[in-house]
Amino acid sequence: MKIQSIFENDYYINHKIEILDFCKQAFEEKSEPSHVNMWDNDWENNPATLPYLLYESNRFINNNGDMFLILNDNNEILAMSGVNLSDFDPNVALGGVRTWLNKDMRGKFVIGRYLLPMQLKWAKDHNLKIIALTFNDYNKRLIPYFKRSGFGIEKKRNTDSMFYNGQFHVEFPVNINYVKQWVIYHKIDESYEPNWENIKFYK
């Protein structure tokens, strides 16, 4: 499989039609709660949509973040997933942002094997200390997928892999972008701990 970073090789400029088509197709998968954020016919004015974030905001450009794509040999988009700086701590990156996989890519460890290592590398290259994954109430069922190695337990794994030195989690929900989120995270700098209490979610 090919891995491309759209903001490093101008993929997003030269292949905007393909990216928008991918978002439209994702939107049609109504059984997935996150489909609503993949498309809107008026996406240029809808900050909740992925096309808006890609083309109307600065979330994934310059040193703010990046969006990674998996392409097949025909250059068709199979998966997308972003990483960006958090707005609550300059030492924290948020990974797995707006992740979407085509149906035939699911259950094949695509996220952990390909996308998250690229995002971890991005965070390291930008001298960040933490990279976190966040989950809404509707998809926090996915957290156990990332827990298989156990929280905070050292694992002799490839240092290019996310959670190679253990997984950590925040015991309570937090408020990120005005949304209740659940967080698990990887420590790049094992001595650093964000002040999660500062963004604790309150009803």
C-alpha positions in Angstrom: 0.0 0.0 0.0 1.1 3.5 -0.7 1.1 6.1 2.1 0.9 9.7 1.1 0.8 12.9 3.1 -1.4 15.4 1.3 0.2 18.5 2.7 3.8 17.4 2.0 3.3 16.5 -1.7 0.4 18.8 -2.7 -1.9 15.8 -3.1 -4.7 17.9 -1.7 -4.3 20.5 -4.4 -3.9 18.2 -7.4 -6.5 15.7 -6.3 -9.2 17.7 -4.6 -11.9 16.1 -6.6 -10.9 12.6 -5.5 -10.7 13.7 -1.9 -14.2 15.3 -2.0 -15.6 12.2 -3.7 -14.1 10.1 -0.9 -15.8 12.3 1.6 -19.1 12.1 -0.2 -18.9 8.3 -0.3 -18.2 8.2 3.4 -21.1 10.4 4.1 -23.4 7.9 2.5 -22.5 5.2 5.0 -25.3 6.2 7.3 -24.7 3.4 9.8 -21.5 5.1 11.0 -22.3 8.0 13.3 -19.2 10.0 12.2 -20.5 10.0 8.6 -22.2 13.4 9.3 -18.8 15.1 9.6 -17.5 13.8 6.3 -19.7 15.9 3.9 -22.1 18.8 3.5 -23.2 20.3 0.1 -22.3 23.6 1.7 -19.1 22.3 3.3 -17.3 25.6 2.6 -19.4 27.1 5.4 -19.6 24.1 7.7 -16.6 23.9 10.1 -17.7 20.5 11.3 -16.9 18.8 8.0 -13.7 17.3 6.9 -13.5 19.2 3.6 -13.8 22.5 5.5 -11.0 21.5 7.8 -8.8 20.5 4.8 -9.5 23.4 2.5 -10.9 26.3 4.6 -9.0 26.0 7.8 -5.3 25.8 8.8 -5.6 22.8 11.0 -3.5 20.5 8.8 -1.1 22.9 7.1 2.4 24.2 7.8 3.4 23.0 11.3 -0.2 22.8 12.6 -0.8 19.2 11.5 -0.9 16.8 8.6 -3.4 14.5 6.9 -2.2 11.1 5.8 -3.8 9.0 3.1 -3.5 5.4 2.1 -3.8 4.9 -1.7 -4.0 1.7 -3.7 -1.9 1.0 -6.8 -4.6 2.9 -8.9 -4.1 5.9 -6.6 -7.6 5.5 -5.2 -8.0 6.7 -1.6 -8.6 3.8 0.8 -8.2 5.6 4.1 -7.5 9.0 5.7 -6.4 10.1 9.1 -5.0 13.3 10.5 -2.8 14.7 13.3 -2.8 18.2 14.6 -1.6 20.3 17.5 -3.9 20.5 20.4 -5.3 23.9 21.4 -5.0 23.1 25.1 -1.3 22.2 25.5 1.5 23.1 23.1 3.2 19.9 23.9 0.3 17.6 22.8 -0.6 16.4 19.4 -4.0 14.8 18.6 -3.7 11.8 16.4 -6.3 9.7 14.6 -8.2 12.9 13.7 -11.2 12.4 11.3 -10.0 8.8 10.6 -12.0 7.1 7.9 -11.4 3.7 6.3 -13.2 2.1 3.4 -15.1 -0.9 4.4 -12.6 -3.3 2.8 -9.8 -1.8 4.8 -11.4 -2.4 8.2 -10.2 -5.1 10.5 -6.8 -5.2 8.8 -4.8 -3.2 11.4 -4.5 -0.4 9.0 -4.7 2.3 11.7 -2.1 0.8 14.0 0.2 -0.6 11.4 0.3 2.4 9.0 -1.4 5.6 10.0 -0.5 5.9 13.7 3.2 5.3 13.2 3.2 8.1 10.6 1.5 10.4 13.1 3.8 9.5 15.9 6.7 10.3 13.7 5.1 13.7 12.9 4.8 14.4 16.6 8.4 13.5 17.3 9.6 15.5 14.3 7.8 18.5 15.8 9.3 17.9 19.3 6.0 17.2 21.0 5.8 15.3 24.2 2.5 13.5 24.0 0.3 12.2 21.2 -3.3 11.5 22.2 -6.2 9.7 20.6 -9.7 11.0 21.4 -13.1 9.3 21.3 -16.6 10.5 21.4 -19.3 8.7 23.4 -20.5 7.0 20.2 -17.0 5.5 19.3 -15.4 5.0 22.7 -16.2 1.3 22.1 -13.1 1.4 20.0 -10.8 2.1 22.9 -10.3 -1.6 23.8 -8.9 -2.1 20.3 -6.0 0.1 21.4 -5.7 -1.4 24.9 -4.5 -4.8 24.0 -1.0 -4.2 25.4 -2.3 -2.9 28.7 -2.1 0.6 30.2 1.2 2.0 31.2 3.0 -1.4 30.8 6.3 -1.3 29.0 6.2 -3.3 25.8 9.3 -4.4 23.9 7.9 -3.2 20.6 9.2 -1.3 17.6 9.8 2.3 18.8 8.2 3.6 15.6 4.9 2.1 16.8 2.3 4.0 18.9 2.1 2.7 22.5 5.4 0.8 22.2 6.2 2.0 25.7 2.8 1.6 27.2 -0.6 3.2 27.0 -2.1 5.7 29.3 -5.6 7.1 29.7 -7.5 9.9 31.3 -9.9 8.7 33.9 -12.6 11.2 33.1 -14.0 12.8 29.9 -12.4 16.0 28.7 -13.6 19.0 26.6 -11.9 19.2 23.2 -13.2 21.5 20.6 -16.4 21.9 22.7 -17.0 18.2 22.5 -17.0 15.6 25.3 -14.0 13.3 24.6 -12.4 10.2 26.1 -8.6 10.1 25.8 -5.8 7.5 25.6 -2.3 8.7 25.0 1.3 7.8 24.2 4.2 9.4 26.0 7.0 10.5 23.8 8.6 12.2 26.8 7.9 9.8 29.6 8.5 12.5 32.2 5.7 14.8 30.9 2.1 14.7 32.0 -0.5 17.2 30.7 -2.8 18.8 33.1 -6.0 17.0 32.0 -7.9 18.6 34.8 -7.7 21.9 33.0 -10.0 20.5 30.2 -12.2 18.2 32.3 -15.6 17.9 30.9 -18.5 19.1 33.1 -22.2 18.7 32.3 
